[in-house]
Amino acid sequence: MNIDAAFAPAAAAVAEGRIPGAALGVVAADGRRWVRHAGLAAIEPGPEPLTEDHWFDLASVSKVIATTVMILRLADEGRLDLDAPLTSAIPDLRQYDVAGAYERTLTFRDCLAHRTRLPAVEPIYTYGDDPARLRAFVLQREWRQREDPVYSDINFILLGIAIERITGAPLGEWALGEGLSYGPPPGPAVATERCSWRGRVLRGEVHDENCAAMGGQTGHAGLFGTVAGVLGFARGLLDGSGASPAMLEAIRTPQYAHRTCGWERKFPDWSGGQACSAETIGHTGFTGTGLWVDFARGVAWTLLTNRVHPTRHRDSGIFALRPATGDAVIAAWDAG
């Protein structure tokens, strides 16, 4: 395939100064790979060219590469039931309101599919920086309930705590593929934001404030990856080497609206563009990352950027760039 044509939208965004740097990786089910990158890994404190070896803060892509996989593998092993309540792993969830707490009714599947009424995000980091205390805060807080379900970091923070309880180990002790790691990564990292809370440009430390305050390894964020690492994970989904049949069914089958267990499926105006097949799943990350897998075509692609560098408070064009890239990838793939 013509990887330069697929990379053209991202290359233009870099050339126009809308994002500092971008890397696009494409992988086929048979293992063929194509990678292009352009721009800078950092602008501040000084310019540094982006390379294929740089590690990106994957942000919410952590939810699908790490947490969703962990939960589904534990289910495969019979160590949890997706339709059991979270309290089967976290009995002390809202332990002071056993009879009436909404959170005690939530199942693992509810949280995976964002089929809860928990809030999208809360500034948990403003309540302290002791990881154990903040986990206790998350478990005992009476969360404001939304009228309708919404994509929620709280869902996956709870799933991360459940994994820790079931395994007796932090998330970082899970065996991840090469090129994937909870931070700080073992190689050069792209810069993210000049953080007003931490008073510095972040590089090799997690961007998400709540994840950072909770120790850097949580169910909703914290994973770093290289282009090769993300593509290796994606190929494992395409050829079945990285997921059991039950896991693949869970991540491909709609659970609520356009959501599966962990992922989104193609829907109008979604991040993966409209040229991909209906059998495509994807997920994005706040820092400017994303991964999409088209099972019908047997191809997956990842777009990794540092669009929040040096600040999130500007229009990077990422919401238009992602679908444009998806459409360009599929056009190049179909052209052969």
C-alpha positions in Angstrom: 0.0 0.0 0.0 1.0 3.6 -0.5 1.9 4.6 3.1 2.8 8.2 2.0 -0.7 8.7 0.7 -2.1 7.3 4.0 0.2 9.6 6.0 -0.6 12.7 3.9 -3.3 14.2 6.3 -1.0 13.9 9.3 2.0 15.2 7.3 0.0 18.3 6.4 -1.0 18.9 10.0 2.6 18.8 11.0 3.7 21.1 8.2 1.0 23.6 9.1 2.1 23.6 12.7 -1.2 22.3 14.1 0.6 19.4 15.9 4.3 19.1 16.7 4.8 15.5 15.5 2.9 12.5 14.3 3.5 8.8 13.5 1.3 6.5 11.5 1.6 2.8 11.6 -0.4 0.3 9.6 -0.3 -3.5 10.0 -1.9 -6.4 8.1 -3.1 -9.6 9.5 -0.2 -11.4 7.7 2.3 -9.2 9.6 3.2 -6.7 6.9 3.9 -3.2 8.4 4.2 0.3 7.1 5.3 3.3 9.2 5.8 7.0 8.6 6.6 9.8 11.0 7.2 13.5 10.8 7.8 16.6 13.0 9.1 16.9 16.5 9.0 14.8 19.6 9.4 18.1 21.6 9.3 21.8 21.0 10.1 22.8 24.6 12.6 23.2 26.1 14.3 22.6 22.8 13.4 21.0 19.4 13.9 17.2 19.1 13.1 15.3 15.9 10.5 12.5 16.2 11.8 9.0 15.5 10.2 5.6 15.2 11.7 4.7 18.6 10.0 7.4 20.6 7.4 6.3 23.2 4.0 8.0 23.3 1.7 8.5 26.3 -1.2 6.4 25.0 -3.7 8.0 27.5 -7.1 6.4 27.1 -5.9 3.9 24.6 -4.6 2.2 27.8 -8.2 1.2 28.4 -8.3 -1.2 25.4 -4.6 -2.3 25.2 -4.3 -3.0 28.9 -7.4 -2.9 31.1 -9.9 -4.4 28.7 -7.5 -7.2 27.9 -6.8 -7.9 31.6 -10.4 -8.1 32.5 -11.3 -10.4 29.6 -8.4 -12.7 30.3 -9.4 -12.9 34.0 -12.9 -13.8 32.7 -11.4 -16.5 30.4 -9.5 -17.9 33.4 -12.8 -18.1 35.4 -11.5 -15.6 37.9 -14.3 -13.2 37.3 -17.8 -13.2 35.7 -18.4 -10.2 33.4 -22.0 -10.1 34.5 -21.2 -10.2 38.2 -21.2 -7.0 40.2 -17.9 -5.3 40.9 -18.5 -6.0 44.6 -17.5 -9.6 43.8 -14.0 -8.3 43.6 -14.4 -5.1 45.6 -16.7 -5.9 48.5 -15.9 -2.6 50.2 -17.3 -0.5 47.3 -19.6 2.1 48.9 -19.4 0.0 52.1 -21.2 2.6 54.2 -24.3 2.4 52.0 -24.7 -1.3 51.3 -28.5 -1.2 50.8 -28.8 1.8 48.5 -25.6 2.5 46.7 -25.9 2.6 42.9 -22.3 1.7 42.4 -22.8 -1.6 44.1 -25.2 -2.7 41.3 -22.6 -2.2 38.5 -21.2 -5.2 36.7 -17.8 -5.6 35.0 -19.6 -5.6 31.6 -21.4 -2.4 32.5 -18.1 -0.6 33.1 -16.4 -2.1 30.1 -19.2 -0.9 27.8 -19.6 2.5 29.6 -23.2 1.4 30.4 -23.3 3.3 33.7 -24.5 6.7 34.9 -21.2 7.6 36.5 -19.7 11.0 35.5 -17.3 11.2 32.6 -14.4 12.6 34.7 -13.7 14.2 38.0 -10.6 16.1 39.3 -9.7 13.3 41.7 -6.1 14.6 41.9 -7.3 17.8 43.7 -8.2 15.6 46.7 -4.5 14.6 47.4 -1.7 12.6 45.9 -1.6 9.5 48.1 -2.5 6.6 45.8 -4.0 4.4 48.5 -6.1 7.2 49.9 -7.3 8.3 46.4 -8.4 4.7 45.7 -10.3 4.7 48.9 -11.9 8.0 47.9 -12.9 6.6 44.5 -14.5 3.6 46.2 -16.4 5.5 48.9 -17.5 8.6 47.1 -21.2 9.0 46.2 -20.7 9.8 42.5 -23.1 12.2 40.8 -25.4 10.1 38.6 -26.0 11.2 35.1 -29.4 10.8 33.5 -28.0 8.7 30.6 -24.8 6.6 30.3 -21.7 8.4 29.1 -18.1 7.4 28.4 -16.5 7.6 31.8 -13.0 7.4 33.2 -14.5 6.4 36.5 -15.7 3.1 35.0 -12.2 2.1 34.1 -10.6 3.4 37.3 -13.0 1.0 39.1 -12.0 -1.9 36.8 -8.3 -1.2 37.5 -8.9 -1.4 41.2 -10.8 -4.7 40.7 -7.9 -6.1 38.7 -5.5 -5.2 41.5 -7.8 -6.8 44.1 -8.2 -10.0 42.1 -4.5 -10.5 41.2 -3.0 -8.9 44.3 -0.6 -7.0 42.1 -0.4 -3.5 40.4 -1.3 -3.2 36.8 2.3 -2.7 35.8 3.1 -6.3 36.7 1.0 -7.7 33.8 3.1 -9.0 30.9 2.6 -6.6 28.1 4.0 -6.9 24.6 7.3 -5.5 23.5 7.0 -1.7 23.0 4.3 -1.3 25.7 5.0 -0.3 29.2 3.6 1.6 32.2 5.7 4.7 32.6 8.3 5.9 32.8 9.1 4.2 29.5 12.4 2.5 28.8 13.4 4.8 25.9 13.0 8.3 24.5 9.6 9.8 25.1 7.6 12.5 23.3 6.7 15.6 25.3 3.1 16.2 26.2 1.9 19.3 28.1 3.4 22.1 30.0 1.4 21.1 33.1 0.2 24.0 35.3 -0.4 21.6 38.2 3.1 20.0 38.1 4.9 23.2 36.9 6.9 21.5 34.1 6.8 20.1 30.6 5.8 16.4 30.9 8.0 13.9 29.3 8.1 10.2 30.1 5.6 10.7 33.0 1.9 10.2 32.6 -0.1 13.2 31.3 -3.4 12.4 33.0 -3.6 14.1 36.3 -5.8 11.6 38.0 -3.6 8.7 36.9 -0.5 10.5 38.1 -1.9 11.3 41.5 -3.0 7.6 41.9 0.5 6.3 41.2 0.8 6.3 37.4 -0.9 2.9 36.9 -4.6 3.0 36.7 -7.4 1.4 34.7 -8.0 4.5 32.6 -4.5 5.7 31.7 -0.8 5.3 32.3 0.4 3.1 29.4 3.2 4.2 27.1 3.9 2.7 23.7 5.9 2.9 20.5 4.4 2.6 17.1 5.8 -0.9 16.8 4.4 -1.8 20.2 0.9 -0.7 19.3 1.0 -2.4 15.9 2.2 -5.6 17.6 -0.9 -5.5 19.8 -3.2 -4.8 16.9 -1.8 -7.7 14.8 -2.6 -10.0 17.8 -6.2 -9.0 17.4 -6.2 -9.5 13.6 -4.6 -12.9 13.6 -6.0 -14.1 16.9 -2.6 -14.7 18.5 -3.2 -12.0 21.1 -6.8 -12.8 22.1 -9.0 -15.8 22.7 -12.2 -16.3 20.6 -14.3 -15.2 23.6 -12.2 -12.1 24.0 -12.6 -11.2 20.3 -16.3 -11.7 20.5 -16.5 -9.4 23.5 -14.6 -6.6 21.8 -16.5 -6.9 18.5 -20.0 -7.4 19.7 -22.2 -4.3 20.5 -23.1 -4.0 24.2 -24.6 -0.6 24.4 -25.2 1.8 21.5 -22.0 1.8 19.5 -19.9 0.4 22.3 -18.5 -3.1 22.8 -16.5 -4.3 25.7 -13.9 -1.5 25.9 -14.1 -0.3 22.3 -16.2 1.7 20.0 -17.6 0.2 16.8 -18.0 2.3 13.6 -20.8 4.8 13.8 -21.6 8.1 11.9 -19.0 10.8 12.5 -16.7 8.5 14.5 -12.9 8.9 14.8 -12.0 6.1 12.4 -13.6 7.7 9.3 -16.4 6.3 7.1 -14.4 4.3 4.6 -13.7 1.4 6.9 -16.0 -1.6 7.2 -18.8 -2.0 9.7 -16.6 -4.5 11.4 -14.1 -1.9 12.6 -13.4 -1.0 16.3 -11.3 1.8 17.6 -10.3 4.0 20.6 -8.7 7.3 21.0 -6.5 9.0 23.7 -6.6 12.6 24.9 -2.9 13.2 24.2 -3.5 12.7 20.5 -3.3 8.9 20.1 -5.6 6.3 18.6 -5.9 2.7 17.3 -8.4 1.3 14.9 -8.9 -2.3 13.7 -10.8 -3.3 10.6 -11.5 -7.0 10.9 -13.3 -7.3 7.6 -10.2 -6.0 5.7 -7.6 -7.5 8.0 -5.9 -4.2 8.6 -5.3 -2.0 11.6 -3.7 1.5 12.0 -2.5 3.7 14.8 -2.1 7.4 14.7 0.1 8.7 17.5 0.6 12.4 18.0 1.7 14.8 20.8 -1.1 17.3 20.0 -1.3 18.6 23.6 2.4 19.8 23.4 3.0 22.3 24.7 -0.6 23.0 25.7 -4.1 21.5 25.3 -5.6 24.9 25.1 -5.5 25.4 21.4 -7.1 23.9 18.3 -4.9 21.2 17.0 -7.4 19.9 14.5 -7.1 16.4 15.9 -10.9 15.7 15.7 -10.8 16.2 11.9 -7.3 14.6 11.4 -8.3 11.2 12.9 -11.2 10.4 10.4 -9.2 12.0 7.5 -6.4 9.6 8.3 -8.7 6.6 8.6 -10.2 7.3 5.2 -6.7 7.8 3.7 -5.5 4.5 5.2 -8.5 2.6 3.8 -8.1 4.3 0.4 -4.5 3.3 0.2 -5.2 -0.2 1.5 -7.9 -0.8 -1.1 -5.7 0.5 -3.9 -3.2 -2.1 -3.0 
